Amino acid sequence: MSENRVEVDVADHVAVVTLNRPDKHNALDIAMFDAILDATSQLASAKGVRVVVLHGEGPSFCSGLDVVGVMSAGRGLEGVVEPLRGEVPNRFQRAAYDWLTLPMPVLAVVHGNCFGAGLQIALAADIRFATRQARLSVMEIRWGLIPDMSITRTLPRLVGIDLAKELTYTGRVISGEDAHRLGLVTHLADEPLQAARELADVIAASSPDDEAWTAAPAQTLALEASSQLRLIGSPNQLAAVAAGINKQAPQFADPDY
């Protein structure tokens, strides 16, 4: 078993984040929670990273919470759900929600099992790639629990509230193909990691100036207007125009997050 529960490799403005507990289908124990939070903290202030690709080593993306492992740890469930200061109440939620709040796009690669907590992490990505044979489920109901890793901020933005409730109430397992049809998955691919990396390269070669998409209407509309005014005539915007006119690869400067 690897000592590094999560690995972060950065090259050419792309950070590839690997959940690295393959013998347990990347199930989340206390050490995995800690490693995920370390990774998102590192990426939140990383200079030069324009896109993140998140995937799981081994047979699955993430099979969910390692209930036995967490319960047998000294801190137990209480140690993970203990209150935190700030916007996000506990560590469970941060392990998913932090991906949603990163300043760069996050692409999740789903294969094998993507259950419970694992699905909530994938839902927090901006774009999801999956195999047709992947298995996805909001599975917490089977443990007598509710999905509490920021799912209220992710699932309803992808599907209607009725379908979000059905998936949560039943815990039914759906295929990657069905997930794509329902809107949980953006793209299907036989080699989803390769497809995600190809898109990451395209994004990394584009202007890195971007802002969040989710907020109240008054905030997002104001953000559109203010961001556009800030970008017009900026070095990166001028570089994009010059590259388009001259049919050359643009040279962008990374923003200060």
N, C-alpha and C positions, 0 to 999 in steps of 0.2 A: 504494500500500500504506500502511495506517495506521501511524503511529508507535507507537500504543498497542496492544500485543498483547492486552491484557486491560483492559476498562473496567468500573468499578464505579459504579453509580448508586443512590443511596439516597433513597427517598421513602416516607413513611407507614409506617415501620418495616420496609420491604421493600428488600433490596439485590438489584438485578438485575446479575448478573455476565455480561459478554459476552466470549466468546473472539473476538478480532477480527483474524483473518488470513484473510478470506474467499477471497482469490485462491488460497490453498493449502489450502482446505477445513479451515482451522484446524489444520493439521499442526503438531506440536510441534517447534520448533527451540529453540536455547539461550535466545533472547530470550523465547520463549513460556513456557518453564519458569520463568525468572526472574520474569516478570510474574505467573504463577499463584501462585508462592510469595509475592510481594508482596501479591497480593489476599487470599490466605488469612490472611496475617499481619495485614493491616489489619482483616479481618472478625473475627478471633479476639478482638480487644479493642474492637470497635466498640460504642459506646453507642447504645441505641435500636434496633438491628437485631434483629428477631425472627424473620426467615425470609429465606433466600437463594434466588433463582431463577438457575440457571446454564444458559446456552444459548450456541449458536454463531451468529455472524453469517454470512450467505451460504448456500451450498447444503448445508452439512453441519455437524453438531455438532462432530466432530473426527475426521479421517481417520487419526489415529495419529501415530507418530513420523516426523518429517521426517529420514529416515536420511541423505540426501545433505547436507542442511543441517547436521545435527549433526556428521557426519563431516568436513565441510569447515571447520567452525569450529576455531579454534585449540585449544580445549580437547578437542574430539572427544568420543566416548562416555566416555572415562575421566574427563573433566571433570564429567560429569553423575552418574556412578556412584561417584565418589570418596567414601570414607566420611565420614559426618557424626557428630558426637557426639550422644548421646541415644538415644531409643527407635527412631527410624527411621534405617536405615543410610545412605540416599543420597537425592539430590535427585529421582531418578526416582520413588521411592516417595512422597516427600513431596507431589509434584504431584497425586497421587490421595488419599493417606491424610489429608492435611490437611483435605479436605472432610468426611471421616468424623469427624474430631475437633472440628469447629467446635461451639460451644455452642448454636447455633440450628439448626433443621431446614434441610436443603438439598434443593431440588427441581431435578432435572435435566431438560432439555428436549432430546429426541433427534430429529433429522431428518437426512435424507441419510445420509452415511456415519458410522458410529461404530465405528471399528476399533482393535484393539490398545490402545495407551495411552489413546485416546479412550474406549473402552469401560470401561477400568479407572477412569477419572475418573468416568464416569456411574454405575458400580456403587457408588462411594463416597458417592453421594447417598442421602438417606433415602427419597425417592420419585422415580420416573421416569415422565415422560410421553413418548410417542413417536407418530409417524405410523405408519400401517400399512405404508407403503412404505419406512420407514427400513431401513438395512442394518447389521447388527451382527455383529461377529466378534472372537473372541480370536485375533488374526492373527499373533502373534509367531512361531509355528512356521514360517511361510513365510519368515522371515528367519533361520531356524536359531537362534532365541532362545527363551527362556521368558518368560511374562508375569510381570514382577517389580515391578509397581507396586501392591503391597499386595493383589493379587487373592486371596491366601489368607485375607484378613480380610473379603472381600466376597462373592465368587461362591458359596462353599459355604453362606453364610447364606441365599441366595436359592433355590438349586436343590440337589438331591442331589449327593453327591460323585461319583457315577457320571456324571451329566450334566456336571458341572463338568469332569471329566477328559476326557470325549468332546469337548466344545467346545474344550478346550485342545489336545488331541492332534491334532484334525483342522483347526482353524482355519476351519471351514466358516462361510459367511455365512448368516445367518438374517434374515428380515424382521421388522419391528416387530410384525406380527401374531403370528408364531411366537414372538418374544421375550415377548410378553404371555402367550401360552398356556403357555410354559415357566416363567414367573415372573420373568424378567429385567426386565420392564417392568411398572409398576403400572397405568398407564392408557393407552389409545389415544385419540387425538384428531386431528381434521382440522387443528385449529389448536392444537397443543400448548403453545405459549408463552402464548397467551391462557388456556388451561385452567389452566396452572401459576400464572399470575398471579392468577386467580380464587381458587384454593385458597390461595395465599400471603396474599391479603387476609383470608380466613377465619382462617388461623392467626395472622396479625398482630393480629387483633382479639381473640384469645383470651389467656388468662393466659400470660405468657412464662416462668413458672417451670417448668423441665424439666431432666432429667438424661439421661446417656447410657443406651442400651439394652443395649450389648454389654459383657459381662465374664463372669467365672466365676459360676456359680450362687450361691455363697455371697455374693459381692459384690453381685450384682444384687438378690437378695432382701433383703439388709440395706439396700441403697440404697432400695428401695421403702418399707421400713418407716421409715427415718430421714427420707426426703424427705416422706412423708405427715405425720409428726409435726411436721416443720418448717413445712409448709404450712398445717396446721389452725390457724385463727385469725390467719393472716398477713394483711397488708393486701390483697394480691391475691386471696386466697381469700375474704375478706369482701366484696371488691368484686364478685367473681363471683356470690356468693350474693345480694347486694343487687340486682345487675342482673337476675338471674333472677327474683327475687320481684317487682321493680318493673317488669319488662319494659322495661328501658332498656339502652342500650349501656354496657358497663363501662368504667371508667377505670383502667387498670393502670399500675403503676410498673415501669420496666425494672429487671431484676436486675443486680447487679454481678457480672460474670463473673470 
